[in-house]
Amino acid sequence: MAEKFERHRQPWKTDELQKLHTLAAKGKGLREIAKALNRSEESTKDRAKSDGIAIAKLR
């Protein structure tokens, strides 16, 4: 069963964006960042891309 995301289709808040920037700068992976933000990986990836944030590719 897929995970349920409480923030589905909700606008991004300022504190979430700051956390996204901080976690990406620390070299965290997409899955870890998405889980910390309670967002889907797809949503997190799309927002990072639109903000020009590079997310580490962990194997």
C-alpha positions as CSV (number, residue, x, y, z in Angstrom):
1,M,0.0,0.0,0.0
2,A,1.3,3.4,-0.9
3,E,2.1,5.9,1.9
4,K,-0.5,8.5,2.7
5,F,0.8,12.1,2.6
6,E,-1.1,14.6,4.8
7,R,0.2,17.5,2.7
8,H,-1.2,16.3,-0.6
9,R,-1.7,19.2,-3.0
10,Q,-1.2,21.8,-0.2
11,P,0.8,24.9,-0.9
12,W,4.4,25.0,0.3
13,K,4.9,27.0,3.5
14,T,8.0,29.2,4.1
15,D,9.3,26.9,6.9
16,E,9.0,23.9,4.6
17,L,11.0,25.6,1.9
18,Q,13.7,26.5,4.4
19,K,13.8,22.9,5.5
20,L,14.0,21.7,1.9
21,H,17.0,24.1,1.3
22,T,18.7,23.1,4.5
23,L,18.4,19.3,4.0
24,A,19.5,19.5,0.4
25,A,22.5,21.6,1.4
26,K,23.4,18.9,3.9
27,G,23.5,16.3,1.1
28,K,20.4,14.4,2.1
29,G,18.6,12.2,-0.4
30,L,15.2,12.7,-2.0
31,R,13.5,10.0,0.0
32,E,14.8,11.3,3.4
33,I,13.9,14.9,2.5
34,A,10.4,14.0,1.4
35,K,9.8,12.0,4.5
36,A,11.0,14.8,6.8
37,L,8.6,17.2,5.0
38,N,5.8,14.7,4.9
39,R,5.5,15.2,1.2
40,S,5.8,12.8,-1.7
41,E,9.1,12.3,-3.4
42,E,7.6,13.5,-6.7
43,S,6.3,16.7,-5.0
44,T,9.6,17.3,-3.3
45,K,11.6,16.7,-6.5
46,D,9.3,19.1,-8.5
47,R,9.6,21.8,-5.9
48,A,13.4,21.5,-5.7
49,K,13.7,21.6,-9.5
50,S,11.5,24.7,-9.7
51,D,13.6,26.4,-7.0
52,G,16.9,25.3,-8.6
53,I,17.9,23.1,-5.7
54,A,20.2,20.1,-6.3
55,I,19.3,17.0,-4.3
56,A,22.0,14.4,-3.8
57,K,21.5,11.1,-5.6
58,L,22.0,8.4,-3.1
59,R,22.4,4.7,-4.0
